[in-house]
Amino acid sequence: MTADEQQEVRRLIDAHERTLQVCRACAETTRDLAWEVKRGSVPPPDQLAATLAEVERVLAEIGQVEVAIAEMKAALW
């Protein structure tokens, strides 16, 4: 494996690690929101807007990871 290939593998591993951290944060936010709604309250609109903005950012990052994985698979197979 060349140095460039090793660097690309490290980049993908780092991206996976970040994605897992983001997925955990999303799951925790979803859980917290569900508990809040279950208790009969609703988060303030600005808090929901911030959550939606973060979700959009996360989805964009996941899309980038998916593209990188597809490119890596195409290069290997």
DSSP file (Angstrom, degrees, kcal/mol; ACC not computed):
  #  RESIDUE AA STRUCTURE BP1 BP2  ACC     N-H-->O    O-->H-N    N-H-->O    O-->H-N    TCO  KAPPA ALPHA  PHI   PSI    X-CA   Y-CA   Z-CA
    1    1 A M              0   0    0      0, 0.0     2,-0.0     0, 0.0     0, 0.0   0.000 360.0 360.0 360.0 130.6    0.0    0.0    0.0
    2    2 A T     >  -     0   0    0      1,-0.1     4,-2.5     4,-0.0     5,-0.2  -0.247 360.0-107.2 -75.0 167.0    1.4    3.4   -1.0
    3    3 A A  H  > S+     0   0    0      1,-0.2     4,-2.3     2,-0.2     5,-0.1   0.883 121.9  52.1 -61.9 -38.5    1.7    6.3    1.4
    4    4 A D  H  > S+     0   0    0      2,-0.2     4,-2.1     1,-0.2    -1,-0.2   0.902 109.5  48.8 -64.6 -40.9   -1.2    8.0   -0.5
    5    5 A E  H  > S+     0   0    0      2,-0.2     4,-2.3     1,-0.2    -2,-0.2   0.905 110.8  50.4 -65.8 -40.8   -3.3    5.0   -0.1
    6    6 A Q  H  X S+     0   0    0     -4,-2.5     4,-2.5     1,-0.2    -2,-0.2   0.906 109.6  51.2 -62.5 -41.0   -2.5    4.7    3.6
    7    7 A Q  H  X S+     0   0    0     -4,-2.3     4,-2.3     1,-0.2    -1,-0.2   0.900 109.7  50.0 -63.1 -40.5   -3.4    8.4    4.0
    8    8 A E  H  X S+     0   0    0     -4,-2.1     4,-2.3     2,-0.2    -2,-0.2   0.899 110.0  50.0 -65.9 -40.5   -6.7    7.8    2.3
    9    9 A V  H  X S+     0   0    0     -4,-2.3     4,-2.5     2,-0.2    -2,-0.2   0.918 111.1  49.3 -63.4 -43.3   -7.5    4.8    4.6
   10   10 A R  H  X S+     0   0    0     -4,-2.5     4,-2.7     1,-0.2    -2,-0.2   0.909 109.9  52.1 -61.2 -41.2   -6.7    7.0    7.6
   11   11 A R  H  X S+     0   0    0     -4,-2.3     4,-2.3     1,-0.2    -2,-0.2   0.907 110.8  47.5 -62.2 -42.1   -8.9    9.7    6.3
   12   12 A L  H  X S+     0   0    0     -4,-2.3     4,-2.5     2,-0.2    -2,-0.2   0.901 111.2  50.2 -66.5 -40.9  -11.8    7.2    5.9
   13   13 A I  H  X S+     0   0    0     -4,-2.5     4,-2.5     2,-0.2    -2,-0.2   0.930 111.4  49.0 -63.1 -44.0  -11.3    5.8    9.3
   14   14 A D  H  X S+     0   0    0     -4,-2.7     4,-2.6     1,-0.2    -2,-0.2   0.906 110.5  51.3 -60.7 -41.2  -11.3    9.3   10.8
   15   15 A A  H  X S+     0   0    0     -4,-2.3     4,-2.7     2,-0.2    -2,-0.2   0.903 109.7  49.7 -63.6 -41.1  -14.5   10.1    8.8
   16   16 A H  H  X S+     0   0    0     -4,-2.5     4,-2.6     2,-0.2    -1,-0.2   0.915 110.0  51.1 -62.9 -42.1  -16.1    6.9   10.2
   17   17 A E  H  X S+     0   0    0     -4,-2.5     4,-2.0     2,-0.2    -2,-0.2   0.934 112.2  45.8 -61.8 -46.0  -15.1    7.9   13.7
   18   18 A R  H  X S+     0   0    0     -4,-2.6     4,-2.4     1,-0.2    -2,-0.2   0.905 111.6  53.0 -62.2 -41.3  -16.6   11.4   13.3
   19   19 A T  H  X S+     0   0    0     -4,-2.7     4,-2.9     1,-0.2    -2,-0.2   0.906 108.2  49.8 -62.7 -41.8  -19.8    9.9   11.7
   20   20 A L  H  X S+     0   0    0     -4,-2.6     4,-2.4     2,-0.2    -1,-0.2   0.897 110.0  51.0 -63.7 -39.4  -20.2    7.6   14.7
   21   21 A Q  H  X S+     0   0    0     -4,-2.0     4,-2.2     2,-0.2    -2,-0.2   0.913 112.6  46.4 -62.7 -41.4  -19.8   10.5   17.1
   22   22 A V  H  X S+     0   0    0     -4,-2.4     4,-2.6     2,-0.2    -2,-0.2   0.907 110.6  52.3 -67.7 -41.9  -22.4   12.4   15.2
   23   23 A C  H  X S+     0   0    0     -4,-2.9     4,-2.6     1,-0.2    -2,-0.2   0.905 109.4  50.0 -60.6 -41.3  -24.8    9.4   15.0
   24   24 A R  H  X S+     0   0    0     -4,-2.4     4,-2.6     2,-0.2    -1,-0.2   0.933 110.7  49.1 -62.1 -45.3  -24.5    9.1   18.8
   25   25 A A  H  X S+     0   0    0     -4,-2.2     4,-2.4     1,-0.2    -2,-0.2   0.897 111.9  49.3 -62.2 -39.9  -25.3   12.7   19.3
   26   26 A C  H  X S+     0   0    0     -4,-2.6     4,-2.7     2,-0.2    -1,-0.2   0.919 111.2  48.9 -65.2 -43.1  -28.3   12.5   17.0
   27   27 A A  H  X S+     0   0    0     -4,-2.6     4,-2.5     1,-0.2    -2,-0.2   0.912 112.0  48.7 -63.7 -41.4  -29.6    9.4   18.8
   28   28 A E  H  X S+     0   0    0     -4,-2.6     4,-2.6     2,-0.2    -1,-0.2   0.899 111.8  49.4 -65.5 -39.6  -29.1   11.1   22.2
   29   29 A T  H  X S+     0   0    0     -4,-2.4     4,-2.6     2,-0.2    -2,-0.2   0.911 111.1  49.7 -64.4 -42.4  -30.9   14.2   20.9
   30   30 A T  H  X S+     0   0    0     -4,-2.7     4,-2.6     2,-0.2    -2,-0.2   0.922 112.0  48.2 -62.0 -44.4  -33.8   12.1   19.5
   31   31 A R  H  X S+     0   0    0     -4,-2.5     4,-2.4     2,-0.2    -2,-0.2   0.934 112.3  48.4 -60.4 -47.5  -34.1   10.3   22.9
   32   32 A D  H  X S+     0   0    0     -4,-2.6     4,-2.2     1,-0.2    -2,-0.2   0.898 112.2  49.2 -62.4 -40.5  -34.1   13.6   24.8
   33   33 A L  H  X S+     0   0    0     -4,-2.6     4,-2.7     2,-0.2     5,-0.2   0.917 109.9  51.4 -64.4 -43.4  -36.7   15.1   22.5
   34   34 A A  H  X S+     0   0    0     -4,-2.6     4,-2.7     1,-0.2    -2,-0.2   0.914 110.6  48.3 -61.4 -42.9  -38.9   12.0   22.9
   35   35 A W  H  X S+     0   0    0     -4,-2.4     4,-1.9     2,-0.2    -1,-0.2   0.909 111.6  50.2 -63.3 -41.1  -38.7   12.2   26.7
   36   36 A E  H  <>S+     0   0    0     -4,-2.2     5,-2.2     2,-0.2     4,-0.3   0.922 113.1  45.1 -64.3 -43.6  -39.5   15.9   26.6
   37   37 A V  H ><5S+     0   0    0     -4,-2.7     3,-1.7     1,-0.2    -2,-0.2   0.902 109.7  55.9 -66.1 -40.2  -42.6   15.3   24.3
   38   38 A K  H 3<5S+     0   0    0     -4,-2.7    -1,-0.2     1,-0.3    -2,-0.2   0.874 103.8  54.4 -59.5 -36.7  -43.6   12.3   26.5
   39   39 A R  T 3<5S-     0   0    0     -4,-1.9    -1,-0.3    -5,-0.2    -2,-0.2   0.550 125.3-105.9 -75.0  -5.9  -43.6   14.6   29.5
   40   40 A G  T < 5S+     0   0    0     -3,-1.7     2,-0.3     1,-0.3    -3,-0.2   0.589  82.2 110.8  95.8  11.1  -46.0   16.9   27.6
   41   41 A S      < -     0   0    0     -5,-2.2    -1,-0.3     0, 0.0    -2,-0.1  -0.750  52.3-145.1-115.2 166.6  -43.7   19.8   26.7
   42   42 A V        -     0   0    0     -2,-0.3    -9,-0.0    -3,-0.1    -5,-0.0  -0.991  26.1-111.5-129.1 136.3  -42.2   20.9   23.4
   43   43 A P        -     0   0    0      0, 0.0     5,-0.0     0, 0.0   -10,-0.0  -0.260  46.5 -90.0 -62.2 154.5  -38.7   22.4   22.9
   44   44 A P    >>  -     0   0    0      0, 0.0     4,-2.1     0, 0.0     3,-0.7  -0.310  36.7-112.3 -63.6 150.6  -38.6   26.1   22.0
   45   45 A P  H 3> S+     0   0    0      0, 0.0     4,-2.6     0, 0.0     5,-0.2   0.849 116.3  54.4 -54.5 -38.2  -38.6   26.9   18.3
   46   46 A D  H 3> S+     0   0    0      2,-0.2     4,-2.0     1,-0.2     5,-0.1   0.867 108.0  49.6 -67.4 -33.7  -35.0   28.2   18.3
   47   47 A Q  H <> S+     0   0    0     -3,-0.7     4,-2.1     2,-0.2    -1,-0.2   0.904 112.1  47.8 -69.4 -41.0  -33.8   24.9   19.9
   48   48 A L  H  X S+     0   0    0     -4,-2.1     4,-2.7     2,-0.2    -2,-0.2   0.902 110.4  52.5 -64.5 -40.4  -35.6   22.9   17.3
   49   49 A A  H  X S+     0   0    0     -4,-2.6     4,-2.3     2,-0.2    -2,-0.2   0.903 109.3  49.2 -62.3 -41.0  -34.2   25.1   14.5
   50   50 A A  H  X S+     0   0    0     -4,-2.0     4,-2.2     2,-0.2    -1,-0.2   0.901 111.0  50.2 -64.5 -40.6  -30.7   24.5   15.8
   51   51 A T  H  X S+     0   0    0     -4,-2.1     4,-2.4     2,-0.2    -2,-0.2   0.923 110.3  49.7 -63.4 -44.1  -31.3   20.8   15.9
   52   52 A L  H  X S+     0   0    0     -4,-2.7     4,-2.3     2,-0.2    -2,-0.2   0.898 109.4  51.6 -62.4 -40.5  -32.6   20.8   12.3
   53   53 A A  H  X S+     0   0    0     -4,-2.3     4,-2.0     1,-0.2    -1,-0.2   0.912 111.1  47.9 -62.5 -42.0  -29.5   22.8   11.2
   54   54 A E  H  X S+     0   0    0     -4,-2.2     4,-2.6     2,-0.2    -2,-0.2   0.892 109.2  53.7 -66.1 -39.1  -27.2   20.3   12.9
   55   55 A V  H  X S+     0   0    0     -4,-2.4     4,-2.9     1,-0.2    -2,-0.2   0.923 108.2  49.8 -60.6 -44.4  -29.2   17.4   11.3
   56   56 A E  H  X S+     0   0    0     -4,-2.3     4,-1.9     1,-0.2    -1,-0.2   0.901 111.3  49.1 -61.9 -40.4  -28.7   18.9    7.8
   57   57 A R  H  X S+     0   0    0     -4,-2.0     4,-2.1     2,-0.2    -1,-0.2   0.918 112.1  48.6 -63.7 -43.1  -25.0   19.3    8.5
   58   58 A V  H  X S+     0   0    0     -4,-2.6     4,-2.8     1,-0.2     5,-0.2   0.923 109.4  51.6 -63.4 -45.4  -24.7   15.7    9.7
   59   59 A L  H  X S+     0   0    0     -4,-2.9     4,-2.1     1,-0.2    -1,-0.2   0.881 109.4  50.8 -61.4 -37.4  -26.6   14.4    6.7
   60   60 A A  H  X S+     0   0    0     -4,-1.9     4,-1.9     2,-0.2    -1,-0.2   0.912 111.1  48.3 -65.1 -41.6  -24.3   16.3    4.3
   61   61 A E  H  X S+     0   0    0     -4,-2.1     4,-2.2     2,-0.2    -2,-0.2   0.909 110.1  51.3 -65.4 -41.6  -21.3   14.8    6.1
   62   62 A I  H  X S+     0   0    0     -4,-2.8     4,-2.6     1,-0.2    -1,-0.2   0.906 107.6  54.0 -61.8 -40.3  -22.7   11.3    5.9
   63   63 A G  H  X S+     0   0    0     -4,-2.1     4,-2.1    -5,-0.2    -1,-0.2   0.898 107.5  50.2 -59.5 -40.8  -23.2   11.8    2.2
   64   64 A Q  H  X S+     0   0    0     -4,-1.9     4,-2.4     2,-0.2    -1,-0.2   0.892 110.3  49.7 -65.0 -39.5  -19.6   12.7    1.8
   65   65 A V  H  X S+     0   0    0     -4,-2.2     4,-2.6     2,-0.2    -2,-0.2   0.908 108.9  52.8 -65.7 -41.0  -18.5    9.6    3.7
   66   66 A E  H  X S+     0   0    0     -4,-2.6     4,-2.4     1,-0.2    -2,-0.2   0.909 110.0  48.1 -60.9 -41.7  -20.8    7.5    1.5
   67   67 A V  H  X S+     0   0    0     -4,-2.1     4,-2.5     2,-0.2    -2,-0.2   0.928 111.4  50.1 -64.0 -45.1  -19.2    8.9   -1.6
   68   68 A A  H  X S+     0   0    0     -4,-2.4     4,-2.3     1,-0.2    -2,-0.2   0.896 111.0  49.4 -61.4 -40.5  -15.7    8.3   -0.2
   69   69 A I  H  X S+     0   0    0     -4,-2.6     4,-2.8     2,-0.2     5,-0.2   0.930 110.7  49.6 -64.1 -45.1  -16.6    4.7    0.6
   70   70 A A  H  X S+     0   0    0     -4,-2.4     4,-2.4     1,-0.2    -2,-0.2   0.903 111.7  49.2 -60.7 -41.2  -18.0    4.1   -2.9
   71   71 A E  H  X S+     0   0    0     -4,-2.5     4,-2.0     2,-0.2    -1,-0.2   0.905 111.7  48.8 -65.0 -40.9  -14.8    5.6   -4.4
   72   72 A M  H  X S+     0   0    0     -4,-2.3     4,-1.7     2,-0.2    -2,-0.2   0.920 111.8  48.5 -64.8 -43.7  -12.7    3.4   -2.2
   73   73 A K  H  X S+     0   0    0     -4,-2.8     4,-2.5     1,-0.2    -2,-0.2   0.916 110.5  51.6 -62.0 -42.5  -14.7    0.3   -3.1
   74   74 A A  H  < S+     0   0    0     -4,-2.4    -1,-0.2     1,-0.2    -2,-0.2   0.871 110.0  49.8 -63.0 -36.2  -14.4    1.2   -6.8
   75   75 A A  H  < S+     0   0    0     -4,-2.0    -1,-0.2     1,-0.2    -2,-0.2   0.812 115.5  43.0 -71.9 -29.1  -10.7    1.5   -6.5
   76   76 A L  H  <        0   0    0     -4,-1.7    -2,-0.2    -5,-0.1    -1,-0.2   0.794 360.0 360.0 -87.4 -29.2  -10.3   -1.8   -4.8
   77   77 A W     <        0   0    0     -4,-2.5    -2,-0.2    -5,-0.2    -3,-0.2   0.390 360.0 360.0-117.6 360.0  -12.7   -3.9   -6.9
